[in-house]
Amino acid sequence: MSIKKWIIFGGSWGSTLALIYGQCFPQFCIGFILRGVFLFSDDEVKWFLHGIKKIFPREWNDFKNHVGETTTENILHEYYTRLNSSDRKERNAAAVAWCNYENACSRLIAKDFYRLSLQNIRQEDLAMARIEAHYMMNKGFLRENQIIDNLNLISSHPAIIINGRYDVICPIFTAMLLHENWPGSEFITIPDAGHSSMEPGIKSALVSATDKFKEIIT
């Protein structure tokens, strides 16, 4: 079956990919559903690597201390080196620390997040950490402000933007910035949620957004 157009759905780094895809191929896009918006600015990457310590200090200390207490300014480089080590145990340990840090900071209530260890790490966990670090090392392969500067390419498309009020991974400010530069976009704040798409309020909003687009295209 040939699909000529589709709804672009992406969350977190997936929102970055969704927006870049849309700007490259607007003719194939019906509209956008975006959650936990990430535009890959330097400030957003610095926040992830350093700023989160203001809200999750213990989790950040665990993240930092995995690569050594004296390497605070080189956290990304140190993780990138370890995640790509030829030593399997070293790269898996780095992936465990990276993923546990991100997962621990992703929910408003963090007590039930899935904690990794060297005993239960999966290949997809290592892959996620390595890909994220690789793109951060290369500034997302984007120019600064590239997505906002090119919004005119997709601004005629409908968009529903959803963000948790207490999203620490991708703070709500970025979603608001996208909304303010996208005339006609709808911005939904979930008052009792963080970053995870599995939190009840965000999950419900994503389903509702999908149903709304179903009404548009049928």
Backbone as a chain_set.jsonl record, in Angstrom:
{"seq": "MSIKKWIIFGGSWGSTLALIYGQCFPQFCIGFILRGVFLFSDDEVKWFLHGIKKIFPREWNDFKNHVGETTTENILHEYYTRLNSSDRKERNAAAVAWCNYENACSRLIAKDFYRLSLQNIRQEDLAMARIEAHYMMNKGFLRENQIIDNLNLISSHPAIIINGRYDVICPIFTAMLLHENWPGSEFITIPDAGHSSMEPGIKSALVSATDKFKEIIT", "coords": {"N": [[0.838, -1.197, 0.0], [0.558, 2.173, -0.865], [1.52, 4.995, 0.863], [0.816, 8.263, 0.813], [0.746, 10.565, 2.37], [1.206, 11.452, 5.818], [0.543, 11.623, 9.383], [2.772, 13.226, 11.481], [4.401, 12.107, 14.257], [6.002, 12.612, 17.244], [8.152, 12.387, 20.116], [10.152, 14.012, 22.604], [13.506, 13.573, 21.768], [12.535, 12.517, 19.477], [10.73, 14.46, 18.696], [12.399, 16.393, 17.68], [13.406, 15.032, 15.42], [10.995, 14.669, 14.065], [10.266, 17.303, 13.414], [12.428, 18.118, 11.816], [12.212, 16.272, 9.722], [9.71, 17.069, 8.742], [10.307, 19.664, 7.84], [12.021, 19.078, 5.796], [10.448, 17.514, 4.108], [7.758, 18.692, 3.633], [5.568, 18.31, 2.006], [4.66, 15.766, 2.377], [3.419, 15.664, 4.783], [0.644, 15.607, 6.949], [0.078, 16.779, 9.376], [1.216, 17.562, 12.74], [1.984, 15.893, 15.789], [3.381, 16.554, 18.741], [5.466, 15.878, 21.493], [6.96, 16.729, 24.614], [9.006, 18.69, 23.794], [12.047, 19.072, 22.015], [14.6, 20.967, 20.747], [17.227, 20.86, 20.167], [19.085, 22.85, 20.886], [22.064, 24.543, 22.07], [21.7, 25.35, 24.699], [19.731, 23.594, 25.627], [21.038, 21.115, 25.57], [23.117, 21.611, 27.372], [21.582, 21.985, 29.627], [20.549, 19.38, 30.051], [22.925, 17.992, 30.583], [24.042, 19.353, 32.731], [22.33, 21.265, 34.041], [20.128, 19.968, 35.196], [20.886, 19.128, 37.664], [20.066, 20.976, 39.514], [17.531, 20.317, 40.21], [17.358, 17.548, 40.402], [19.55, 16.62, 42.263], [20.865, 14.359, 43.502], [20.552, 12.308, 41.633], [21.883, 13.442, 39.477], [24.462, 13.65, 40.539], [25.138, 10.931, 40.726], [25.204, 10.353, 38.015], [27.275, 12.064, 37.119], [29.414, 11.193, 38.739], [29.984, 8.686, 37.78], [31.755, 9.032, 35.699], [33.819, 10.25, 36.959], [34.708, 12.528, 39.507], [36.198, 14.777, 38.905], [35.706, 15.563, 36.356], [33.653, 17.267, 35.566], [33.152, 19.3, 33.638], [33.532, 17.951, 31.324], [31.681, 15.968, 30.889], [30.052, 14.956, 28.766], [31.957, 14.262, 26.756], [33.442, 12.35, 28.154], [31.505, 10.362, 28.646], [30.848, 9.72, 26.002], [33.244, 8.588, 25.116], [33.431, 6.311, 26.792], [31.034, 4.965, 26.185], [31.58, 4.097, 23.668], [33.632, 2.391, 23.96], [35.983, -0.288, 23.457], [35.801, -2.194, 25.304], [33.454, -4.268, 26.553], [32.165, -4.376, 29.072], [32.757, -1.866, 30.12], [31.463, -0.083, 28.332], [28.813, -0.911, 28.642], [28.396, -0.352, 31.354], [28.562, 2.434, 31.313], [26.333, 3.002, 29.755], [24.292, 2.074, 31.437], [24.503, 3.93, 33.554], [23.946, 6.333, 32.183], [21.32, 5.892, 31.123], [19.855, 5.337, 33.466], [20.05, 7.783, 34.772], [18.631, 9.49, 32.988], [16.104, 8.208, 32.975], [15.393, 8.371, 35.685], [14.881, 11.031, 35.991], [12.711, 11.554, 34.437], [10.014, 11.334, 35.136], [7.264, 12.752, 36.961], [6.713, 11.563, 39.411], [9.106, 9.542, 40.515], [9.447, 6.992, 41.543], [8.748, 4.542, 40.415], [10.284, 3.966, 38.189], [12.044, 2.121, 35.623], [14.871, 0.552, 36.571], [18.12, 0.13, 35.401], [20.764, -2.339, 35.28], [23.997, -3.933, 35.158], [23.241, -6.494, 34.846], [20.709, -6.556, 33.689], [20.708, -4.94, 31.436], [19.832, -4.02, 28.121], [20.388, -4.443, 24.56], [19.152, -2.373, 23.186], [19.141, -0.364, 25.092], [21.835, 0.344, 25.39], [22.203, 1.191, 22.762], [20.477, 3.442, 22.651], [21.694, 5.233, 24.498], [24.194, 5.585, 23.281], [23.52, 6.684, 20.785], [22.231, 9.072, 21.554], [24.366, 10.409, 22.871], [26.161, 10.598, 20.742], [24.809, 12.278, 18.921], [24.604, 14.566, 20.519], [27.293, 15.216, 20.816], [27.757, 16.149, 18.308], [26.159, 18.338, 18.028], [23.588, 17.768, 17.21], [23.758, 17.717, 14.479], [22.822, 20.044, 13.411], [22.321, 23.509, 12.605], [22.567, 26.247, 14.899], [19.459, 27.205, 16.17], [18.177, 26.257, 13.917], [15.744, 24.844, 13.5], [13.673, 26.555, 14.448], [14.193, 28.772, 12.802], [13.425, 27.784, 10.333], [10.731, 27.301, 10.437], [8.735, 28.35, 8.881], [8.421, 26.667, 6.742], [6.702, 24.678, 7.484], [4.666, 25.864, 8.815], [2.065, 26.225, 7.973], [0.846, 23.869, 8.427], [-1.253, 21.932, 10.599], [-0.674, 21.618, 14.126], [-0.265, 19.906, 17.18], [0.946, 20.458, 20.289], [2.342, 19.018, 23.078], [3.175, 19.123, 26.473], [4.573, 18.209, 29.602], [3.989, 19.961, 32.613], [5.983, 19.821, 34.543], [8.211, 18.854, 33.235], [11.427, 17.894, 33.254], [13.492, 16.936, 31.716], [13.023, 17.947, 29.117], [12.376, 20.983, 29.388], [9.39, 22.975, 29.73], [9.545, 25.478, 28.602], [10.752, 25.356, 26.064], [8.854, 24.069, 24.44], [6.876, 26.025, 24.54], [8.188, 28.093, 23.217], [8.336, 27.008, 20.628], [5.592, 26.852, 20.044], [4.869, 29.603, 20.119], [6.1, 30.512, 17.871], [4.789, 29.265, 15.865], [2.188, 29.827, 14.152], [-1.224, 29.153, 14.745], [-0.791, 26.691, 15.89], [-1.615, 24.292, 18.451], [-1.313, 24.325, 21.918], [-0.785, 22.263, 24.618], [-0.694, 21.959, 28.015], [0.223, 19.669, 30.455], [-0.735, 19.427, 33.661], [0.116, 17.786, 35.781], [2.438, 16.262, 35.229], [5.625, 14.972, 34.09], [8.213, 14.231, 31.954], [7.861, 11.746, 30.704], [6.159, 9.766, 28.292], [4.486, 7.877, 29.231], [3.167, 8.713, 31.47], [0.019, 9.253, 33.007], [-1.563, 11.623, 32.325], [-0.25, 12.706, 30.085], [-0.288, 10.535, 28.324], [-3.061, 10.278, 27.895], [-3.582, 12.769, 26.671], [-2.125, 12.508, 24.307], [-3.497, 10.423, 23.027], [-5.978, 11.7, 22.67], [-5.192, 13.784, 20.972], [-4.456, 12.34, 18.717], [-6.928, 11.234, 18.034], [-8.249, 13.58, 17.381], [-6.94, 14.374, 15.03], [-7.762, 12.274, 13.483], [-10.389, 12.911, 13.026], [-10.03, 15.114, 11.42], [-8.97, 14.108, 9.03], [-10.809, 12.309, 8.076]], "CA": [[0.0, 0.0, 0.0], [1.329, 3.404, -0.957], [1.07, 6.063, 1.758], [1.301, 9.511, 0.229], [0.899, 11.561, 3.436], [0.97, 10.912, 7.141], [0.673, 12.477, 10.553], [4.104, 13.065, 12.064], [4.225, 11.957, 15.699], [7.311, 12.425, 17.85], [8.339, 12.899, 21.462], [11.515, 14.219, 23.074], [14.361, 13.683, 20.585], [11.665, 12.231, 18.339], [10.125, 15.71, 18.222], [13.432, 16.999, 16.828], [13.4, 14.316, 14.142], [9.722, 14.948, 13.396], [10.305, 18.662, 12.869], [13.391, 18.155, 10.71], [11.59, 15.555, 8.603], [8.669, 17.924, 8.186], [10.897, 20.78, 7.107], [12.623, 18.533, 4.565], [9.416, 16.923, 3.249], [6.448, 19.193, 4.081], [4.5, 17.851, 1.116], [4.204, 14.446, 2.825], [2.924, 15.789, 6.151], [-0.717, 16.085, 7.201], [0.191, 17.625, 10.552], [2.206, 17.126, 13.719], [1.703, 15.711, 17.21], [4.712, 16.637, 19.333], [5.438, 15.763, 22.959], [8.266, 16.917, 25.242], [9.733, 19.249, 22.646], [13.502, 19.242, 22.102], [15.023, 21.606, 19.501], [18.666, 20.609, 20.079], [19.913, 24.038, 21.083], [23.157, 24.354, 23.025], [21.171, 25.512, 26.057], [19.008, 22.378, 26.012], [22.026, 20.066, 25.831], [23.783, 21.981, 28.629], [20.638, 21.729, 30.714], [20.521, 17.94, 30.294], [24.201, 17.529, 31.121], [24.456, 20.068, 33.923], [21.299, 22.023, 34.721], [19.178, 19.116, 35.922], [21.36, 18.956, 39.047], [19.358, 21.917, 40.388], [16.254, 19.709, 40.582], [17.645, 16.159, 40.775], [20.982, 16.634, 42.587], [21.421, 13.033, 43.769], [20.6, 11.571, 40.366], [22.955, 14.051, 38.671], [25.745, 13.256, 41.124], [25.416, 9.559, 40.286], [25.535, 10.467, 36.588], [28.6, 12.685, 37.014], [30.458, 10.423, 39.422], [30.355, 7.508, 36.986], [32.92, 9.364, 34.865], [34.846, 10.868, 37.788], [34.311, 13.798, 40.1], [36.999, 15.899, 38.402], [35.46, 15.762, 34.918], [32.329, 17.872, 35.433], [33.021, 20.068, 32.405], [33.722, 17.068, 30.168], [30.799, 14.815, 31.071], [29.64, 14.394, 27.475], [33.101, 13.616, 26.116], [33.798, 11.156, 28.909], [30.498, 9.33, 28.366], [30.974, 9.309, 24.598], [34.401, 7.688, 25.046], [33.111, 5.047, 27.448], [29.958, 4.284, 25.453], [32.147, 3.525, 22.443], [34.824, 1.626, 24.331], [36.08, -1.666, 22.957], [35.537, -3.062, 26.452], [31.997, -4.428, 26.657], [31.697, -4.031, 30.419], [32.868, -0.411, 30.296], [30.412, 0.627, 27.601], [27.52, -1.232, 29.256], [28.298, 0.395, 32.612], [28.269, 3.824, 30.964], [24.939, 3.049, 29.295], [23.46, 1.931, 32.634], [24.518, 5.214, 34.27], [23.271, 7.33, 31.336], [19.882, 5.603, 31.04], [19.256, 5.493, 34.791], [19.95, 9.232, 34.998], [17.524, 10.021, 32.184], [14.842, 7.624, 33.433], [15.077, 8.851, 37.029], [14.454, 12.436, 35.902], [11.688, 11.67, 33.397], [8.64, 11.309, 35.654], [6.965, 13.603, 38.105], [6.945, 10.657, 40.539], [10.135, 8.688, 39.907], [9.672, 5.776, 42.316], [8.456, 3.31, 39.696], [10.981, 3.86, 36.907], [12.764, 0.866, 35.4], [16.291, 0.788, 36.817], [19.0, -0.811, 34.723], [22.008, -2.783, 35.899], [24.776, -4.725, 34.207], [22.576, -7.791, 34.702], [19.483, -6.515, 32.88], [20.803, -4.001, 30.326], [19.498, -4.573, 26.803], [21.11, -3.806, 23.455], [18.509, -1.111, 22.843], [19.535, 0.643, 26.077], [23.152, 0.808, 24.955], [22.029, 1.93, 21.514], [19.892, 4.743, 22.936], [22.699, 6.094, 25.117], [25.241, 5.9, 22.308], [22.978, 7.583, 19.767], [22.03, 10.388, 22.163], [25.668, 11.03, 23.08], [26.734, 10.895, 19.42], [24.169, 13.48, 18.381], [24.985, 15.71, 21.351], [28.678, 15.564, 20.47], [27.738, 16.806, 16.992], [25.147, 19.407, 18.064], [22.416, 17.324, 16.476], [23.997, 17.946, 13.05], [21.968, 21.176, 13.063], [22.766, 24.852, 12.927], [21.854, 26.829, 16.035], [18.143, 27.779, 15.833], [17.773, 25.824, 12.579], [14.332, 24.444, 13.443], [12.841, 27.759, 14.558], [14.419, 29.61, 11.618], [12.784, 27.19, 9.152], [9.349, 26.924, 10.732], [7.844, 28.791, 7.796], [8.239, 25.561, 5.807], [5.613, 23.805, 7.941], [3.767, 26.621, 9.686], [0.681, 26.118, 7.494], [0.339, 22.572, 8.858], [-1.736, 21.912, 11.987], [0.231, 20.985, 15.086], [-0.658, 19.831, 18.587], [2.17, 20.379, 21.076], [1.983, 18.567, 24.433], [4.329, 19.099, 27.373], [4.307, 18.161, 31.03], [4.367, 21.171, 33.33], [7.204, 19.588, 35.305], [9.161, 18.121, 32.398], [12.775, 18.342, 33.57], [14.358, 16.566, 30.597], [12.754, 18.95, 28.085], [11.536, 21.969, 30.076], [8.236, 23.462, 28.986], [9.895, 26.71, 27.902], [11.058, 25.076, 24.658], [7.576, 23.823, 23.764], [6.221, 27.316, 24.41], [8.899, 28.806, 22.158], [7.876, 26.454, 19.358], [4.202, 27.273, 19.87], [4.813, 31.041, 19.843], [6.61, 30.751, 16.517], [4.019, 28.43, 14.936], [0.8, 30.322, 14.156], [-2.249, 28.132, 14.584], [-0.511, 25.467, 16.649], [-2.32, 24.15, 19.726], [-0.359, 23.982, 22.962], [-1.461, 21.64, 25.75], [0.15, 21.73, 29.185], [-0.289, 18.658, 31.375], [-0.342, 20.032, 34.937], [0.637, 16.836, 36.772], [3.298, 15.32, 34.503], [6.985, 15.328, 33.745], [8.624, 14.031, 30.567], [7.542, 10.431, 30.14], [4.9, 9.6, 27.549], [3.681, 6.888, 29.943], [2.418, 9.32, 32.559], [-1.396, 9.197, 32.605], [-2.057, 12.831, 31.67], [0.359, 12.83, 28.758], [-0.817, 9.449, 27.503], [-4.429, 10.643, 27.527], [-3.534, 13.89, 25.728], [-1.637, 11.995, 23.022], [-4.61, 9.7, 22.411], [-6.96, 12.702, 22.244], [-4.636, 14.477, 19.806], [-4.549, 11.412, 17.585], [-8.348, 11.176, 17.658], [-8.583, 14.853, 16.751], [-6.457, 14.319, 13.655], [-8.592, 11.314, 12.773], [-11.571, 13.653, 12.592], [-9.624, 16.026, 10.346], [-8.636, 13.434, 7.771], [-11.857, 11.385, 7.634]], "C": [[0.873, 1.248, 0.0], [0.719, 4.474, -0.048], [1.671, 7.369, 1.268], [1.537, 10.59, 1.279], [0.615, 10.908, 4.777], [1.064, 11.975, 8.214], [2.034, 12.186, 11.177], [3.992, 13.163, 13.584], [5.59, 11.725, 16.321], [7.402, 13.047, 19.221], [9.803, 12.982, 21.841], [12.442, 14.391, 21.858], [13.564, 13.35, 19.327], [10.963, 13.469, 17.818], [11.111, 16.471, 17.342], [13.398, 16.366, 15.444], [12.134, 14.597, 13.355], [9.748, 16.313, 12.718], [11.28, 18.772, 11.696], [12.841, 17.415, 9.494], [10.555, 16.445, 7.924], [9.227, 19.068, 7.374], [11.579, 20.328, 5.82], [11.565, 18.046, 3.581], [8.025, 17.389, 3.654], [5.291, 18.664, 3.257], [3.936, 16.491, 1.53], [3.519, 14.485, 4.192], [1.484, 16.3, 6.194], [-0.69, 17.079, 8.356], [1.117, 16.966, 11.554], [1.594, 16.972, 15.11], [3.068, 15.592, 17.884], [4.611, 16.65, 20.853], [6.844, 15.934, 23.532], [9.266, 17.493, 24.262], [11.21, 19.49, 22.965], [13.981, 19.765, 20.755], [16.531, 21.51, 19.271], [19.496, 21.892, 20.091], [21.031, 23.719, 22.074], [22.642, 24.431, 24.457], [20.455, 24.251, 26.535], [19.98, 21.244, 26.348], [22.758, 20.352, 27.143], [22.867, 21.723, 29.822], [20.62, 20.245, 31.067], [21.788, 17.472, 31.005], [24.557, 18.159, 32.455], [23.29, 20.662, 34.723], [20.361, 21.198, 35.58], [19.605, 18.913, 37.376], [20.643, 19.886, 40.01], [18.049, 21.325, 40.909], [16.427, 18.264, 41.039], [19.129, 16.032, 41.137], [21.585, 15.253, 42.834], [21.58, 12.239, 42.478], [21.726, 12.118, 39.475], [24.327, 13.671, 39.221], [26.122, 11.831, 40.74], [25.869, 9.548, 38.825], [26.958, 11.001, 36.407], [29.687, 11.77, 37.576], [30.856, 9.16, 38.672], [31.586, 7.785, 36.137], [33.985, 10.127, 35.65], [34.469, 12.256, 38.258], [35.069, 14.984, 39.526], [36.689, 16.225, 36.947], [34.102, 16.413, 34.656], [32.148, 18.574, 34.095], [33.129, 19.195, 31.158], [32.835, 15.837, 30.245], [30.462, 14.165, 29.739], [30.793, 13.657, 26.808], [33.473, 12.321, 26.822], [32.794, 10.023, 28.661], [30.63, 8.815, 26.934], [32.119, 8.31, 24.441], [34.073, 6.326, 25.634], [32.029, 4.266, 26.699], [30.451, 3.619, 24.172], [33.435, 2.741, 22.706], [34.802, 0.234, 23.691], [35.809, -2.681, 24.064], [34.027, -3.111, 26.704], [31.467, -3.986, 28.019], [31.729, -2.522, 30.632], [31.742, 0.325, 29.574], [29.026, 0.317, 28.172], [27.323, -0.47, 30.567], [27.971, 1.863, 32.347], [26.819, 3.97, 30.512], [23.974, 2.921, 30.467], [23.366, 3.27, 33.358], [23.754, 6.281, 33.496], [21.751, 7.114, 31.36], [19.195, 5.755, 32.394], [19.095, 6.966, 35.154], [18.744, 9.802, 34.259], [16.182, 9.492, 32.685], [14.418, 8.173, 34.797], [14.525, 10.266, 37.022], [13.255, 12.632, 34.983], [10.266, 11.765, 33.91], [8.477, 12.28, 36.813], [7.17, 12.82, 39.402], [7.871, 9.552, 40.039], [10.243, 7.307, 40.538], [9.508, 4.492, 41.513], [9.205, 3.185, 38.368], [11.805, 2.578, 36.84], [14.264, 1.112, 35.534], [17.121, -0.311, 36.169], [20.183, -1.191, 35.602], [22.789, -3.549, 34.837], [24.13, -6.08, 33.95], [21.358, -7.728, 33.787], [19.529, -5.511, 31.731], [20.542, -4.707, 29.007], [20.296, -3.842, 25.724], [20.488, -2.459, 23.092], [18.83, 0.005, 23.843], [20.907, 1.226, 25.729], [23.03, 1.648, 23.696], [21.478, 3.328, 21.767], [20.926, 5.704, 23.509], [23.764, 6.513, 24.108], [24.739, 6.885, 21.254], [22.791, 8.985, 20.34], [23.365, 11.11, 22.341], [26.305, 11.44, 21.755], [26.129, 12.169, 18.84], [24.516, 14.707, 19.21], [26.412, 16.16, 21.044], [28.735, 16.372, 19.171], [26.648, 17.86, 16.868], [23.918, 19.065, 17.225], [22.558, 17.411, 14.967], [23.116, 19.08, 12.533], [22.704, 22.488, 13.333], [21.991, 25.355, 14.142], [20.589, 27.519, 15.525], [17.62, 27.319, 14.462], [16.278, 25.526, 12.5], [13.42, 25.661, 13.508], [12.987, 28.626, 13.312], [13.694, 29.094, 10.389], [11.336, 26.792, 9.384], [8.377, 27.35, 9.645], [7.56, 27.665, 6.802], [7.065, 24.665, 6.197], [4.544, 24.564, 8.726], [2.315, 26.602, 9.22], [0.045, 24.783, 7.892], [-0.203, 22.663, 10.287], [-0.749, 21.173, 12.889], [-0.392, 21.019, 16.471], [0.61, 19.545, 19.38], [1.787, 20.09, 22.524], [3.24, 18.518, 25.292], [3.871, 19.017, 28.815], [4.777, 19.451, 31.698], [5.722, 21.019, 34.011], [8.176, 18.685, 34.546], [10.55, 18.689, 32.656], [13.755, 17.995, 32.45], [14.247, 17.594, 29.474], [11.822, 20.003, 28.685], [10.528, 22.64, 29.159], [8.52, 24.741, 28.203], [10.117, 26.471, 26.41], [9.793, 24.813, 23.857], [6.828, 25.132, 23.553], [6.874, 28.146, 23.309], [8.449, 28.325, 20.784], [6.456, 26.925, 19.051], [4.109, 28.747, 19.478], [5.283, 31.378, 18.442], [5.849, 29.965, 15.447], [2.56, 28.874, 14.981], [-0.191, 29.183, 13.929], [-1.973, 26.836, 15.307], [-1.299, 25.475, 17.955], [-1.334, 23.664, 20.77], [-1.107, 23.481, 24.188], [-0.449, 21.376, 26.853], [-0.517, 20.697, 30.088], [0.183, 19.038, 32.774], [0.31, 19.087, 35.936], [1.548, 15.806, 36.114], [4.692, 15.895, 34.302], [7.212, 15.08, 32.26], [8.076, 12.762, 29.924], [6.182, 10.401, 29.441], [3.972, 8.616, 28.239], [2.95, 7.455, 31.148], [0.967, 9.504, 32.12], [-1.888, 10.425, 31.85], [-1.513, 13.007, 30.268], [-0.184, 11.754, 27.828], [-2.224, 9.779, 27.008], [-4.443, 11.761, 26.5], [-3.06, 13.441, 24.349], [-2.729, 11.22, 22.282], [-5.65, 10.681, 21.881], [-6.483, 13.457, 21.008], [-4.732, 13.614, 18.554], [-5.995, 11.301, 17.101], [-8.776, 12.455, 16.942], [-8.139, 14.881, 15.297], [-7.27, 13.334, 12.833], [-9.855, 11.995, 12.235], [-11.242, 14.57, 11.415], [-9.501, 15.324, 9.017], [-9.708, 12.464, 7.297], [-13.124, 12.15, 7.243]], "O": [[1.818, 1.354, 0.782], [-0.457, 4.814, -0.18], [2.887, 7.556, 1.302], [2.416, 11.436, 1.114], [-0.129, 9.93, 4.859], [1.585, 13.068, 7.996], [2.398, 11.027, 11.375], [3.543, 14.175, 14.122], [6.272, 10.76, 15.978], [6.814, 14.098, 19.479], [10.603, 12.132, 21.452], [12.198, 15.252, 21.013], [13.876, 13.837, 18.241], [10.63, 13.539, 16.635], [10.714, 17.118, 16.372], [13.367, 17.061, 14.429], [12.173, 14.745, 12.134], [9.303, 16.457, 11.579], [10.991, 19.439, 10.703], [12.989, 17.88, 8.363], [10.524, 16.563, 6.699], [8.679, 19.411, 6.326], [11.7, 21.1, 4.868], [11.749, 18.145, 2.368], [7.182, 16.558, 3.991], [4.163, 18.576, 3.744], [2.855, 16.107, 1.084], [3.087, 13.449, 4.699], [1.15, 17.298, 5.557], [-1.365, 18.107, 8.31], [1.731, 15.939, 11.263], [0.798, 17.8, 15.551], [3.816, 14.648, 17.629], [3.774, 17.347, 21.425], [7.805, 15.365, 23.014], [10.265, 16.851, 23.938], [11.569, 20.024, 24.014], [13.802, 19.104, 19.733], [17.043, 22.029, 18.279], [20.496, 21.996, 19.38], [20.952, 22.744, 22.821], [23.084, 23.678, 25.325], [20.556, 23.88, 27.704], [19.762, 20.501, 27.304], [22.994, 19.439, 27.935], [23.316, 21.298, 30.887], [20.67, 19.885, 32.243], [21.726, 16.652, 31.921], [25.299, 17.565, 33.236], [23.271, 20.568, 35.951], [19.853, 21.685, 36.589], [18.782, 18.565, 38.223], [20.61, 19.617, 41.211], [17.519, 21.776, 41.925], [15.736, 17.807, 41.949], [19.889, 15.405, 40.399], [22.714, 14.999, 42.415], [22.6, 11.587, 42.254], [22.428, 11.358, 38.807], [25.251, 13.399, 38.454], [27.287, 11.548, 40.459], [26.796, 8.828, 38.453], [27.743, 10.451, 35.635], [30.743, 11.594, 36.967], [31.939, 8.62, 38.895], [32.378, 6.879, 35.88], [34.956, 10.604, 35.062], [33.964, 13.066, 37.481], [34.602, 16.116, 39.657], [37.348, 17.083, 36.359], [33.47, 16.139, 33.635], [31.089, 18.454, 33.479], [32.844, 19.656, 30.053], [33.191, 14.78, 29.727], [30.577, 12.947, 29.599], [30.615, 12.532, 26.341], [33.78, 11.318, 26.178], [33.183, 8.868, 28.488], [30.534, 7.612, 26.689], [31.991, 7.313, 23.73], [34.399, 5.297, 25.041], [32.105, 3.042, 26.596], [29.819, 2.697, 23.656], [34.215, 2.468, 21.793], [33.741, -0.331, 23.425], [35.613, -3.868, 23.802], [33.412, -2.096, 27.031], [30.444, -3.306, 28.105], [30.827, -1.963, 31.257], [31.137, 1.243, 30.129], [28.157, 1.189, 28.185], [26.223, 0.0, 30.86], [27.186, 2.466, 33.08], [26.156, 4.951, 30.848], [22.941, 3.591, 30.49], [22.275, 3.698, 33.734], [22.995, 7.05, 34.087], [20.991, 8.055, 31.591], [18.071, 6.252, 32.463], [18.105, 7.347, 35.778], [17.931, 10.516, 34.846], [15.224, 10.255, 32.805], [13.234, 8.411, 35.036], [13.791, 10.659, 37.928], [12.824, 13.765, 34.771], [9.386, 12.234, 33.188], [9.424, 12.583, 37.539], [7.727, 13.34, 40.37], [7.464, 8.719, 39.228], [11.072, 6.51, 40.097], [10.067, 3.459, 41.883], [8.814, 2.391, 37.511], [12.208, 2.025, 37.864], [14.859, 1.8, 34.705], [16.871, -1.502, 36.353], [20.552, -0.474, 36.532], [22.285, -3.782, 33.738], [24.433, -6.738, 32.955], [21.001, -8.732, 33.17], [18.501, -5.25, 31.107], [20.971, -5.841, 28.798], [20.815, -2.751, 25.959], [21.196, -1.518, 22.734], [18.797, 1.183, 23.488], [21.11, 2.44, 25.769], [23.673, 2.69, 23.572], [21.951, 4.296, 21.172], [21.03, 6.849, 23.067], [24.184, 7.67, 24.089], [25.455, 7.812, 20.876], [23.146, 9.973, 19.697], [23.484, 12.287, 22.002], [26.917, 12.504, 21.658], [26.845, 13.032, 18.33], [24.704, 15.788, 18.653], [26.697, 17.358, 21.018], [29.646, 17.174, 18.965], [26.255, 18.237, 15.764], [23.294, 19.935, 16.618], [21.584, 17.203, 14.243], [22.712, 19.084, 11.37], [23.593, 22.556, 14.182], [20.864, 24.919, 14.377], [20.634, 28.308, 14.581], [16.71, 27.939, 13.913], [15.618, 25.915, 11.536], [12.493, 25.785, 12.707], [11.994, 29.162, 12.819], [13.375, 29.871, 9.489], [10.773, 26.024, 8.604], [7.303, 26.763, 9.51], [6.555, 27.711, 6.092], [6.498, 23.974, 5.35], [3.611, 23.951, 9.246], [1.419, 26.93, 9.998], [-1.158, 24.591, 7.713], [0.346, 23.405, 11.103], [-0.081, 20.231, 12.464], [-0.97, 22.024, 16.884], [1.267, 18.524, 19.175], [1.004, 20.825, 23.125], [4.25, 17.941, 24.891], [2.904, 19.669, 29.21], [5.848, 19.966, 31.376], [6.513, 21.961, 34.056], [8.87, 17.86, 35.14], [10.823, 19.84, 32.314], [14.748, 18.698, 32.262], [15.258, 18.054, 28.944], [10.607, 19.923, 28.508], [10.78, 22.844, 27.971], [7.811, 25.052, 27.246], [9.717, 27.291, 25.584], [9.666, 25.277, 22.724], [6.213, 25.332, 22.506], [6.183, 28.828, 22.553], [8.21, 29.13, 19.883], [6.161, 27.344, 17.932], [3.336, 29.096, 18.586], [4.908, 32.411, 17.888], [6.213, 29.991, 14.271], [1.779, 28.345, 15.771], [-0.013, 28.357, 13.034], [-2.834, 25.957, 15.341], [-1.61, 26.536, 18.495], [-0.602, 22.702, 20.539], [-1.959, 24.182, 24.734], [0.532, 20.66, 26.652], [-1.688, 20.838, 30.443], [1.381, 18.979, 33.052], [0.995, 19.543, 36.853], [1.448, 14.614, 36.403], [4.91, 17.106, 34.337], [6.513, 15.634, 31.411], [7.854, 12.727, 28.714], [5.194, 10.941, 29.939], [2.797, 8.52, 27.884], [2.182, 6.738, 31.788], [0.714, 9.876, 30.974], [-2.565, 10.286, 30.831], [-2.24, 13.414, 29.362], [-0.503, 12.033, 26.673], [-2.535, 9.58, 25.834], [-5.229, 11.718, 25.553], [-3.543, 13.943, 23.334], [-2.871, 11.342, 21.065], [-6.15, 10.515, 20.768], [-7.27, 13.739, 20.105], [-5.051, 14.103, 17.47], [-6.251, 11.277, 15.898], [-9.573, 12.411, 16.005], [-8.873, 15.354, 14.428], [-7.453, 13.524, 11.63], [-10.322, 11.692, 11.137], [-12.069, 14.776, 10.526], [-9.881, 15.875, 7.984], [-9.558, 11.851, 6.24], [-14.116, 11.539, 6.845]]}, "num_chains": 1, "name": "protein.A"}
